[in-house]
Amino acid sequence: MRFSRRDHANETTLEVGGTLNDVTAPDLRSATDQIIDEQRMHVTVDLSRLDVIDNAGVHAIVRLYKHARCYGGTVRLVGLTGQPLALFKSLRLDRVFPI
C-alpha cells in the first residue's frame, strides 16, 4: 500500500493505492490519526489507485469518517472501482459516503 497526503486551506486529500488490508491498514491509520488530531475539516480520500481492500482497510476509512463527523467535518471518497467499489456496495457504505 502506498499513500500520500496533500493539504490546501481546510481541505486534505489522501491518495491511497495498492492493497489496503490488515497488514497495511495500521500505516493508513497513523496517517488518518494525524488528520483527526489536526481536525482537518474536509477530507477527500482518493481510492482510484486502490486495487484491493479488506475489512481492516474499510475500518480505517470508516474510523476517519466517524471522527471527522464529530467536529463537523466531511469525508468524501472518490475513484472507487473494481473490488473496492464492490465491497463498499456490499457493505452498503455507498449510502454513507458520498462516492
C-alpha positions in Angstrom: 0.0 0.0 0.0 1.1 3.5 -0.7 -0.4 6.8 0.2 0.2 10.5 0.0 -1.4 13.5 1.6 -1.9 17.0 0.3 -3.3 19.9 2.4 -4.8 23.0 0.9 -6.5 25.5 3.3 -9.0 23.4 5.3 -9.1 20.6 2.8 -7.0 17.4 2.8 -6.6 14.9 0.0 -5.4 11.4 0.9 -4.5 9.2 -2.0 -4.4 5.5 -1.3 -3.1 2.9 -3.8 -2.2 -0.8 -3.9 -3.6 -3.2 -1.3 -5.2 -2.0 1.9 -5.6 -4.9 4.3 -4.9 -6.0 7.9 -1.1 -5.8 7.2 -1.1 -2.3 5.7 -4.1 -0.7 7.4 -2.1 0.3 10.5 0.1 2.6 8.3 -3.0 4.3 6.9 -4.5 4.5 10.4 -1.4 6.5 11.5 -2.0 9.0 8.7 -5.7 9.3 9.4 -5.0 9.7 13.2 -2.9 12.7 12.3 -5.7 14.1 10.1 -8.1 13.6 13.0 -5.8 15.2 15.6 -5.4 18.2 13.3 -9.2 18.4 12.9 -9.0 18.8 9.2 -12.5 19.9 8.2 -12.8 18.4 4.7 -11.1 15.2 3.7 -11.2 13.6 0.2 -9.9 10.0 0.1 -8.8 9.2 -3.5 -9.0 5.5 -4.0 -8.5 5.5 -7.8 -5.2 3.6 -7.4 -6.5 1.1 -4.8 -6.6 -2.5 -6.2 -7.8 -4.5 -3.1 -9.3 -3.6 0.2 -10.4 -5.8 3.1 -12.4 -5.2 6.3 -9.4 -3.7 8.1 -8.9 -1.2 5.3 -12.6 -0.3 5.4 -12.4 0.1 9.1 -9.6 2.7 8.8 -11.7 4.7 6.4 -14.9 4.5 8.5 -12.9 5.5 11.6 -11.7 8.6 9.8 -15.3 9.4 8.8 -16.7 8.9 12.3 -14.1 11.2 13.9 -14.4 13.9 11.2 -18.1 14.0 11.8 -17.6 14.6 15.5 -16.1 18.0 14.8 -18.4 18.9 11.9 -16.0 17.7 9.1 -16.8 15.7 6.0 -15.1 12.7 4.3 -15.7 12.0 0.6 -14.5 9.0 -1.3 -13.5 9.3 -5.0 -12.2 6.9 -7.6 -13.7 3.7 -6.2 -13.7 0.9 -8.9 -13.4 -2.9 -9.1 -13.2 -4.9 -5.9 -13.0 -1.9 -3.5 -16.3 -0.5 -5.0 -17.9 -3.9 -4.8 -17.0 -4.2 -1.2 -18.3 -0.8 -0.3 -21.5 -1.5 -2.1 -22.0 -4.9 -0.4 -21.5 -3.3 3.0 -23.9 -0.5 1.9 -21.3 2.1 2.6 -22.1 3.7 -0.7 -25.2 5.1 1.2 -23.0 6.6 3.9 -20.2 8.1 1.9 -20.6 10.5 -1.0 -18.9 8.3 -3.7 
